[in-house]
Amino acid sequence: MSVDLTILVGTMTSTAELVAQAVQLATEEDDVRIDIQPMDGLDAGVFAGGGLYLICTSTYGQGDVPDNAKALYASLQSARPDLSGVEYGVIALGDRTYAETFCFGGKRFDELLTDLGARRLGEVFRHDASAGTMPEELAADWAIGWIESVKAGRALAA
Ligand SMILES: Cc1cc2nc3c(=O)[nH]c(=O)nc-3n(C[C@H](O)[C@H](O)[C@H](O)COP(=O)(O)O)c2cc1C
């Protein structure tokens, strides 16, 4: 059962990009094809046609999405497309020092996509930059299990 996955990257200082690359290295094989797209310049049209997506984003400001994700987020809010053909996972990067808004960038995308009819697969993966752990290592481990459960779900549905 092959899997085509688009990873959309929201980042300010490239951590989320490193994480996306580590996820690709850890999970891409013959039957798993991955396309990494920075969110810069994207709008709601990136979800046209549906498919499987991984939102990989950090958090800035008062719990906001990073600058390169703002246009995509605003486009989804205003166009409100029907995303019932979209399945997605979330890798949310944050820092627990910001206790009130921990990983809110990912949380905002998660809530908006669900609101638009998309279906989240699995729990949101959250990384705490104050923990001293490597986000790319932990996220890659999480993504291996996530892809396995996507495949298992598809095998059951087939
Ligand atoms: C100015 C600033 C504001 C931040 N605000 C938040 C926040 O509100 N909530 C949170 O969980 N993390 C916050 N963070 C932490 C970042 O999301 C975290 O360090 C992340 O790993 C950065 O990833 P990036 O390099 O891909 O942008 C903030 C970091 C900075 C520098």
The ligand as a MOL file (V3000), in Angstrom:
LIG
                    3D

  0  0  0     0  0            999 V3000
M  V30 BEGIN CTAB
M  V30 COUNTS 31 33 0 0 0
M  V30 BEGIN ATOM
M  V30 1 C 10.0940 35.2820 19.8270 0
M  V30 2 C 9.6570 33.8500 20.0560 0
M  V30 3 C 8.3380 33.6010 20.4000 0
M  V30 4 C 7.9020 32.2810 20.6510 0
M  V30 5 N 6.6090 32.0570 21.0440 0
M  V30 6 C 6.2330 30.7970 21.3620 0
M  V30 7 C 4.9170 30.5390 21.8620 0
M  V30 8 O 4.0780 31.4310 22.0130 0
M  V30 9 N 4.5830 29.2440 22.1800 0
M  V30 10 C 5.4720 28.2150 22.0350 0
M  V30 11 O 5.1110 27.0690 22.3570 0
M  V30 12 N 6.7210 28.4290 21.5520 0
M  V30 13 C 7.1270 29.6990 21.2210 0
M  V30 14 N 8.4000 29.9060 20.7470 0
M  V30 15 C 9.3270 28.7460 20.5840 0
M  V30 16 C 9.4900 28.2620 19.1420 0
M  V30 17 O 8.2370 27.8830 18.5630 0
M  V30 18 C 10.4230 27.0280 19.1580 0
M  V30 19 O 11.7000 27.4540 19.5950 0
M  V30 20 C 10.5480 26.3300 17.8210 0
M  V30 21 O 11.3210 25.1400 17.9740 0
M  V30 22 C 11.2040 27.2010 16.7530 0
M  V30 23 O 11.0980 26.5100 15.5100 0
M  V30 24 P 11.4940 27.1950 14.0980 0
M  V30 25 O 13.0000 27.3620 14.1190 0
M  V30 26 O 11.0840 26.1820 13.0620 0
M  V30 27 O 10.7830 28.4860 13.9300 0
M  V30 28 C 8.8350 31.2080 20.5160 0
M  V30 29 C 10.1540 31.4840 20.1310 0
M  V30 30 C 10.5760 32.7850 19.9160 0
M  V30 31 C 12.0190 33.0360 19.5400 0
M  V30 END ATOM
M  V30 BEGIN BOND
M  V30 1 1 1 2
M  V30 2 1 2 3
M  V30 3 2 2 30
M  V30 4 2 3 4
M  V30 5 1 4 5
M  V30 6 1 4 28
M  V30 7 2 5 6
M  V30 8 1 6 7
M  V30 9 1 6 13
M  V30 10 2 7 8
M  V30 11 1 7 9
M  V30 12 1 9 10
M  V30 13 2 10 11
M  V30 14 1 10 12
M  V30 15 2 12 13
M  V30 16 1 13 14
M  V30 17 1 14 15
M  V30 18 1 14 28
M  V30 19 1 15 16
M  V30 20 1 16 17
M  V30 21 1 16 18
M  V30 22 1 18 19
M  V30 23 1 18 20
M  V30 24 1 20 21
M  V30 25 1 20 22
M  V30 26 1 22 23
M  V30 27 1 23 24
M  V30 28 2 24 25
M  V30 29 1 24 26
M  V30 30 1 24 27
M  V30 31 2 28 29
M  V30 32 1 29 30
M  V30 33 1 30 31
M  V30 END BOND
M  V30 END CTAB
M  END
